[in-house]
Amino acid sequence: MKVFGKRDQAPQPPVEPAVYAEPAPAPPADPGPAAVQTNLRERVLKQIDPSVAASLSTEELQREIEELINEIANQDKLELSGREQARLAKELANDMTGYGPLQALLLDDDVSDIMVNSPTVVYVERSGKLERSGVRFRDNDHISTIAQKIAARIGRRIDESSPMLDARLPDGSRVNAIFPPLAVDSPCLSIRKFPKRRFDLASMVGNGTMTHGVARLLEVAACSRLNVLISGGTGSGKTTLMNAMSRFISHKERLITIEDAAELQLQQPHVIRLETRPPSLEGSGQVTQRDLVRNALRMRPDRIIIGEVRGEEAFDMLQAMNTGHDGSISTIHANSARDALTRIENMLQMAHVNLPLRAIRSQIVSALDLIVQIQRMRDGVRRLVQITEICALEDDVITTNDIVQFEFKQEDTDGRIIGAYAAPHPFPSFLNRLAYFGLDRVWTEATREV
């Protein structure tokens, strides 16, 4: 061992020895409020019996959790106000029995759409307009947990190996979820809420979607078994309009509905609801809309109602319309009646690549009677803007007539759009069918009222 002693050297003036001491250990950092609540949340969850929690209502579970939080906070002398304890108890109760931070939005009747972009970015639609919500998730895992709970309740799954989900909530609200790696930054949720108030054509007249005369035209179309395609953009109100028109279908008819996620609200007593099924993890077991349309034809339907036509099932839908299943209704994503026809053509080509274009267009003209265009306009109001008749095939071109057309005039001081309907072609080519049902005069009178 090396020993350092005093060296032989000239005496030096005394110097204060430098003392180098190890720095004293810093006191443990005071955990922030977020860390305290995270730790408290974990401790509470460990002490909850899931079987007992499942037997309680959300309100009862929230009271029990709040008592437990208060007990732990007093025991550990945690600085949590009564309001913070109540908020944490509500979050935990909603996570266990509901849909976490989304629960309050799902119970809010003014919210029609919920869009979760990330844990801290959640948008909602109120009165036709988007606004940012104050709702927050803890992290990406919290969003994932809620999405997986939704999937599990209808026997489906969503994770990295199966990162997309179309589902519905028990009240019928439609849910779409997409996970990483497809969603780059965070799991995303989009929820189209199921309206508690069931809209009919009268209520749609009341909120400015259409006039009384236009509503009567749609009523006649449903009663006289016309084949109707409802066209519009995302969130324009296509399904709501389909539900409203379906109220005029006779209760004596057998109806079969086909959807990706069942959300139609038909009031008739004789309704069979069919829903598609995605493939399993092994890639087997998928049931498409086309499969269901083909099967529905063997079930003796009077009408087939397809929630949304988006692919090869368009061919089978038109075949059904052409083989005695009049009065069918479906929806399609398109910006105008002419765009809707183009989309149908493309879908038919997907189903039968070698079918001549004239044959495709002939199928469309034979099957469809009306295209109803609905649009969410910039003032947030969803309006029916066009009713178009499919007339004939002339020189390989589908000819159409606009029976009703919404014409923009101006905006008022509140930014609300003011316009009026015109009826340029009030006498359709299917007037004989209307006469068969005794509704030709009603149609003519309605065109004068639009």
C-alpha positions in Angstrom: 0.0 0.0 0.0 1.4 3.4 -0.9 1.7 5.9 1.9 2.0 9.5 1.2 4.0 11.3 4.0 5.6 14.7 4.5 8.3 15.6 2.0 11.7 17.3 2.8 11.2 20.7 1.4 11.3 24.4 2.4 8.7 25.3 4.9 5.6 26.7 3.3 3.1 29.1 4.9 0.2 27.2 6.5 -2.6 26.6 4.1 -6.1 25.6 5.0 -6.4 22.0 3.9 -8.9 21.4 1.1 -11.6 19.0 2.2 -13.2 17.0 -0.5 -16.2 15.2 0.8 -18.8 13.1 -1.0 -21.9 15.1 -1.7 -24.7 14.4 0.7 -27.4 12.2 -0.9 -30.4 14.3 -2.3 -33.6 13.7 -0.5 -36.0 11.5 -2.5 -37.9 13.5 -5.1 -41.5 14.2 -4.2 -43.6 12.2 -6.7 -45.9 14.4 -8.7 -49.7 14.3 -8.7 -49.7 12.0 -11.8 -47.4 9.5 -10.2 -49.3 9.5 -6.9 -52.6 8.9 -8.8 -51.0 6.1 -10.9 -49.8 4.4 -7.8 -53.1 4.8 -6.1 -55.0 3.5 -9.1 -52.8 0.3 -9.1 -53.3 -0.3 -5.4 -57.1 0.2 -5.7 -57.3 -2.3 -8.6 -55.4 -4.9 -6.7 -57.9 -4.7 -3.9 -61.0 -5.0 -6.0 -62.6 -8.4 -6.6 -63.7 -8.4 -10.3 -66.6 -10.8 -9.7 -68.0 -8.5 -7.0 -67.4 -5.4 -9.2 -69.3 -7.0 -12.1 -72.4 -7.4 -9.9 -72.6 -3.7 -9.0 -73.9 -0.8 -11.0 -71.5 2.0 -12.1 -72.8 4.3 -9.3 -72.5 1.7 -6.6 -69.0 0.7 -7.8 -68.0 4.3 -7.8 -69.1 4.8 -4.2 -67.2 1.7 -3.1 -64.0 2.8 -4.9 -64.3 6.3 -3.5 -64.4 4.9 0.0 -61.3 2.7 -0.7 -59.4 5.7 -2.2 -60.2 7.8 0.8 -59.0 5.0 3.2 -55.7 4.6 1.3 -55.1 8.3 1.0 -55.6 8.8 4.8 -53.4 5.9 5.6 -50.5 7.1 3.4 -51.2 10.8 4.1 -51.6 11.5 0.4 -52.5 15.0 -0.6 -55.7 14.4 -2.6 -58.7 16.6 -2.4 -62.2 15.2 -2.2 -62.8 16.4 -5.7 -59.7 14.5 -7.0 -60.7 11.4 -5.1 -64.2 11.5 -6.6 -62.8 12.1 -10.1 -60.4 9.1 -9.8 -63.2 6.9 -8.5 -65.4 7.8 -11.4 -62.6 7.1 -13.9 -61.9 3.7 -12.4 -65.7 2.8 -12.3 -66.1 3.8 -15.9 -63.0 1.8 -16.9 -64.4 -1.3 -15.2 -68.1 -1.1 -16.1 -68.2 1.3 -19.1 -65.9 2.8 -21.7 -63.6 4.9 -19.6 -63.2 8.5 -20.6 -65.7 8.0 -23.5 -68.6 7.2 -21.1 -69.6 10.8 -20.5 -69.6 11.5 -24.3 -71.6 8.4 -25.0 -74.3 9.6 -22.5 -74.3 13.2 -24.0 -77.3 13.3 -26.4 -75.9 16.4 -28.1 -72.8 14.5 -29.3 -73.3 12.6 -32.6 -69.7 11.6 -33.4 -66.6 10.9 -31.2 -63.2 10.8 -32.8 -60.2 9.7 -30.7 -56.9 10.7 -32.5 -54.6 10.3 -29.5 -54.7 10.2 -25.7 -54.9 14.0 -25.5 -56.7 14.8 -28.8 -60.4 13.9 -28.8 -62.9 15.6 -31.1 -66.7 15.4 -31.1 -69.4 16.6 -33.4 -72.2 18.7 -32.0 -75.0 20.2 -34.1 -73.1 19.2 -37.3 -69.9 20.9 -36.3 -66.6 19.5 -35.0 -65.1 20.8 -31.8 -62.2 19.6 -29.6 -63.3 17.9 -26.4 -61.6 18.1 -23.0 -61.7 14.3 -22.6 -58.3 12.7 -22.1 -56.9 9.2 -21.9 -53.9 8.3 -19.7 -51.9 6.9 -22.6 -52.0 4.7 -25.7 -52.6 1.6 -23.7 -55.7 3.1 -22.1 -57.2 3.6 -25.6 -56.2 0.1 -26.6 -57.9 -1.3 -23.5 -61.2 0.4 -24.3 -61.1 -0.7 -27.9 -60.4 -4.3 -26.9 -63.3 -4.2 -24.5 -65.6 -3.1 -27.3 -64.3 -5.8 -29.6 -64.6 -8.6 -26.9 -68.3 -7.8 -26.2 -69.2 -8.8 -29.8 -66.8 -11.7 -30.0 -64.1 -10.0 -32.0 -60.6 -8.9 -31.4 -58.2 -6.1 -32.2 -54.4 -6.0 -31.7 -51.2 -5.6 -33.7 -51.9 -8.9 -35.6 -55.5 -7.8 -36.4 -55.3 -4.0 -36.3 -58.7 -2.9 -37.7 -62.1 -3.3 -36.2 -65.7 -2.5 -37.3 -68.0 -3.1 -34.3 -71.1 -1.7 -32.6 -72.0 -0.8 -29.0 -75.0 -2.4 -27.2 -77.1 0.7 -28.1 -76.3 0.2 -31.8 -73.6 3.0 -32.1 -71.1 2.2 -34.8 -67.4 1.9 -33.9 -64.3 1.8 -36.0 -60.9 1.3 -34.5 -57.4 1.1 -36.0 -54.2 0.1 -34.2 -50.5 0.5 -34.8 -48.6 -0.2 -36.9 -51.3 1.0 -39.3 -52.1 4.0 -37.1 -48.6 5.5 -36.8 -48.9 7.6 -33.6 -51.7 6.1 -31.5 -54.6 3.8 -31.6 -57.6 5.7 -33.1 -61.3 5.3 -32.4 -64.2 6.7 -34.4 -67.7 6.3 -33.0 -71.0 7.2 -34.8 -73.5 7.4 -32.0 -76.9 5.7 -32.2 -79.5 8.4 -31.7 -81.8 7.8 -28.9 -84.5 9.8 -30.6 -85.6 7.9 -33.7 -86.0 10.3 -36.6 -88.8 10.1 -39.0 -89.5 12.2 -42.1 -91.6 14.7 -40.1 -88.7 15.4 -37.7 -86.3 15.7 -40.6 -88.6 18.3 -42.0 -88.6 20.1 -38.7 -84.8 20.3 -38.5 -84.4 21.6 -42.1 -83.3 18.5 -43.9 -86.1 18.7 -46.4 -89.5 20.3 -46.9 -92.9 18.7 -46.4 -93.4 18.2 -50.1 -90.0 16.4 -50.5 -90.9 14.2 -47.5 -94.1 13.1 -49.2 -92.2 12.1 -52.3 -90.0 9.8 -50.3 -93.0 8.4 -48.5 -94.6 7.6 -51.9 -91.3 6.0 -53.1 -91.2 3.7 -50.1 -94.9 2.8 -50.3 -94.8 2.1 -54.1 -91.8 -0.3 -53.8 -89.4 1.8 -55.8 -85.7 0.7 -55.6 -83.9 3.6 -54.0 -80.2 4.3 -53.6 -79.3 6.9 -50.9 -76.1 8.7 -51.7 -73.9 11.1 -49.7 -70.6 11.7 -48.0 -69.5 10.4 -44.6 -71.7 11.6 -41.8 -74.3 13.1 -44.2 -77.2 11.3 -42.7 -77.7 8.4 -45.1 -78.5 5.8 -42.5 -80.9 8.1 -40.7 -82.7 8.8 -43.9 -82.9 5.1 -44.7 -84.4 4.4 -41.3 -87.0 7.2 -41.8 -88.0 5.9 -45.2 -88.3 2.4 -43.9 -91.2 3.4 -41.6 -93.5 3.4 -44.6 -92.8 -0.2 -45.5 -95.8 -2.4 -44.9 -95.7 -4.5 -41.7 -96.9 -7.5 -43.8 -93.6 -7.7 -45.7 -90.6 -9.9 -44.8 -87.5 -7.7 -44.6 -83.8 -8.8 -44.6 -81.2 -6.3 -43.6 -77.5 -6.8 -44.5 -74.8 -4.7 -42.8 -71.2 -4.7 -41.8 -72.2 -3.5 -38.3 -75.9 -3.8 -37.6 -77.3 -0.3 -36.9 -80.6 -0.1 -38.8 -83.7 0.5 -36.7 -86.6 -1.0 -38.6 -89.9 -1.0 -36.9 -91.6 -3.8 -38.8 -92.3 -7.1 -36.9 -90.9 -9.4 -39.6 -87.2 -8.4 -39.9 -84.2 -10.6 -40.2 -80.9 -8.9 -39.4 -77.7 -10.3 -41.0 -74.2 -9.0 -40.2 -70.8 -9.7 -41.9 -68.0 -11.5 -40.1 -64.3 -10.7 -40.5 -61.7 -13.5 -41.1 -60.1 -15.2 -38.1 -56.4 -14.9 -37.3 -55.9 -17.9 -39.5 -57.6 -16.1 -42.4 -60.6 -18.3 -42.5 -64.3 -17.9 -41.6 -64.9 -14.6 -43.3 -68.5 -13.9 -44.4 -68.9 -10.9 -46.8 -71.9 -8.8 -47.7 -71.9 -10.6 -51.0 -72.2 -14.0 -49.2 -75.1 -12.6 -47.2 -76.9 -11.1 -50.2 -76.7 -14.5 -52.0 -78.0 -16.3 -48.9 -80.8 -13.7 -48.3 -82.2 -14.6 -51.8 -82.9 -18.1 -50.4 -84.8 -16.8 -47.4 -87.9 -15.6 -49.3 -87.5 -11.9 -48.7 -90.0 -9.3 -49.8 -87.3 -6.6 -49.6 -83.6 -6.7 -49.1 -82.1 -3.6 -47.4 -78.3 -3.3 -47.5 -76.8 -0.9 -45.0 -74.1 0.2 -47.5 -73.0 -1.1 -50.8 -69.3 -0.8 -51.3 -68.0 -3.7 -53.4 -68.8 -6.8 -55.3 -72.1 -7.3 -53.5 -73.5 -4.5 -55.8 -73.9 -7.1 -58.6 -76.0 -9.4 -56.4 -78.0 -6.4 -55.1 -79.0 -5.3 -58.6 -79.8 -9.0 -59.5 -82.1 -9.1 -56.5 -83.8 -5.8 -57.6 -84.2 -7.3 -61.1 -85.7 -10.6 -59.9 -88.9 -9.5 -58.0 -87.5 -8.0 -54.9 -88.7 -4.4 -55.5 -88.6 -1.8 -52.8 -85.0 -2.5 -51.9 -83.0 0.4 -50.3 -79.3 0.8 -49.9 -76.7 3.6 -49.3 -73.5 4.5 -51.1 -70.7 7.0 -50.5 -70.8 9.5 -53.4 -70.9 13.3 -53.9 -73.7 13.4 -56.5 -76.2 11.1 -58.2 -74.0 10.9 -61.3 -71.0 9.9 -59.1 -73.1 7.2 -57.4 -73.8 5.7 -60.8 -70.1 5.7 -61.7 -69.3 4.0 -58.4 -71.9 1.3 -59.0 -70.4 0.7 -62.4 -66.9 0.3 -60.9 -68.3 -2.1 -58.3 -69.9 -4.3 -60.9 -66.7 -4.4 -62.8 -65.0 -5.6 -59.7 -67.5 -8.5 -59.5 -67.4 -9.3 -63.2 -64.3 -8.0 -65.0 -65.3 -9.3 -68.4 -68.9 -8.0 -68.4 -69.4 -5.4 -71.2 -70.0 -1.8 -70.0 -73.3 -1.7 -71.9 -74.5 -4.8 -70.0 -73.4 -3.2 -66.7 -75.3 0.0 -67.4 -78.3 -2.0 -68.6 -78.4 -3.8 -65.2 -78.3 -0.5 -63.4 -81.1 1.1 -65.4 -83.3 -2.0 -65.0 -82.7 -2.2 -61.3 -82.6 1.3 -59.9 -85.5 3.8 -59.9 -84.3 6.7 -57.7 -81.0 8.1 -56.3 -81.6 10.4 -53.3 -78.6 12.7 -52.6 -78.1 14.0 -49.0 -75.3 16.3 -47.9 -73.9 17.9 -44.8 -73.6 21.5 -45.7 -71.1 24.0 -44.4 -73.6 25.4 -41.8 -73.7 22.0 -40.2 -77.3 21.1 -41.4 -77.8 17.9 -43.3 -80.0 18.5 -46.3 -81.5 16.4 -49.0 -80.2 18.2 -52.1 -81.3 16.0 -55.0 -83.8 13.3 -56.0 -82.8 11.8 -59.4 -84.7 9.4 -61.5 -82.8 6.7 -63.5 -84.5 6.9 -66.9 -83.0 4.8 -69.7 -79.9 3.7 -71.6 -79.3 5.8 -74.7 -76.2 5.2 -76.8 -74.5 3.5 -73.9 -75.2 6.5 -71.6 -77.5 6.3 -68.6 -79.9 9.2 -68.8 -81.3 10.8 -65.7 -83.8 13.4 -64.6 -83.6 15.5 -61.5 -87.1 15.3 -60.0 -86.1 17.6 -57.1 -83.1 19.9 -56.8 -82.1 22.1 -53.9 -81.0 25.6 -55.0 -78.8 27.7 -52.8 -79.8 31.4 -52.5 -77.9 33.1 -49.6 -76.7 32.9 -46.1 -78.4 34.6 -43.2 -76.6 36.6 -40.5 -76.0 33.5 -38.4 -74.3 31.7 -41.4 -77.3 29.4 -42.0 -77.8 28.5 -45.6 -81.1 29.6 -47.2 -82.4 27.9 -50.3 -85.4 26.5 -52.0 -86.4 23.3 -53.9 -87.3 23.2 -57.6 -89.0 20.3 -59.4 -87.8 20.5 -63.0 -89.2 17.1 -64.0 -92.3 16.4 -61.8 -93.6 13.5 -64.0 -91.3 10.5 -63.8 -91.1 7.5 -66.2 -92.4 5.2 -63.4 -95.7 7.1 -63.1 -97.6 3.9 -64.2 -96.2 2.1 -61.2 -97.4 4.9 -58.9 -100.8 4.6 -60.5 -100.8 0.9 -59.8 -100.4 1.7 -56.1 -102.9 4.6 -56.3 -100.3 7.1 -55.5 -99.8 9.0 -58.8 -101.9 12.0 -57.7 -100.2 12.1 -54.3 -96.8 12.3 -56.2 -98.0 15.1 -58.5 -99.4 17.1 -55.6 -96.1 16.6 -53.6 -94.0 18.0 -56.5 -96.1 21.2 -56.4 -95.3 21.6 -52.6 -91.5 21.1 -52.7 
